[in-house]
Amino acid sequence: MTTGDHGFLQGLARPAAAFLAFTILAAAPLSAKSENLLDEAKARGELVLGTELQFAPFEFTENDKPKGYSIDLMNLVAADLGIKVRYVDLPFASVLPGLEAKKFDMVEATSTITKARAERYYFTLPIADATVALVKRKGDTSIQKAQDIAGKVVGGTKGSAQTKLLQDFVQTLPGGVKEIKEYLGSPNAYADLEAGRIVAVAGSLPNLAYLVKTRPETFELVLPPFGPKAYLAWLARKDDASKPLIDAINASLVKLTKSGKIKELQLKWFGVATDLPIDAVPTPLY
C-alpha cells in the first residue's frame, strides 16, 4: 500500500539509538540464558521484536524502513529503557508461532487483547483502540451499514481478531454471507476490495480510518462500527523471564501517557486522540 504524503505533525523525533535494523525472518531461536529477558536483551545488545510490516498506520515500511504509530511508540519506549531494537518482519499468521518458537523476544505487531490470547501471553498496557469496523469501495451504495454485507463476499486478515469478530457477526445475519475471504496482509484484502472481488473488509477502526484518510478517492468507512470495545497492545510469552520486560514497558507507557507523548502520536497518525487505560490491562470482552 502506498502511503503518500500524510502531512503528519512534526517535532516528534524518533531516537536514533532505539532503531537498529529489521530482517525478513529470524534464522534460529534466541538463546535463553537469563531469568530476566530485558537484562538478557541488553547484554545481547538488542531487543528482537516480531512484527508484520503491512499494518498501516501502526507498522509498515516506507523507503525500506519500518514506520508507523507503533514503531514510533516502541522507539520512544526503547529509548526510555536504554536499549536498541531489531524488527523481524513476517506474515501475521506466523508471528505468534514465531514467538512460541523463541524466534524473537516479544511481539511488536499490534495485536488485539482477546480472552484466548490473554490466557497464553502477557500483554502490555493498551497502545490504541481496536474496535472493529468495515471499509467499502467509495460510492458503493449497497453497503450503508454493517448488516448490508449479508449474502455478499467480504474479507479480513488471516489470523486477526477482527476477522474472528467478522465471522461471529455474520452468523447473526439472516443467511450469513456468501463467503469470508482471508488474506495474508491487509493490503491484499484492500486490493481485492478495490477490484470489486469483495464488498467490504473488516479491520480495527484506526487502521481503516487511516486507509480512508490516505485513499479517500477509493475507500469509505461503514459506520457505526460493530463488535465490543477492544484494545490493541504488544505481547510476550507468559513466563517468568518475560514479566520484567513487560513491567518495564508498561512503566514507560505510563510515563509517555502522562507526558502527553502518546496523545501527540495519536494525533500524528490518526488525527484524533483517545484515552487509554494505564492502571491495568483491561479484561477483554471476547
Protein Blocks (a to p, Z undefined) as FASTA:
>chain_A
ZZbjnhpaehiacdfklpgbdcfbdfbdcddfbfbfklmmmmnopacdddddfbcfkbcc
eehiaedjklmmmmmmmmmnopacddddddfklmmmmmmnopafbdfbdcdddfklmmmp
ccdddfbdcbdcddddehiakbmbfklmgoiacdddehiaklmmmmmmmmmpghiafbdc
ddehjklmmmmmmnopafbdcddfklmmmmmmmmmmlgccddddedjdddddddddddfk
lmmmmmmmmmmmmmmmmnommmmmmmmmnopacdddfkbccddfZZ
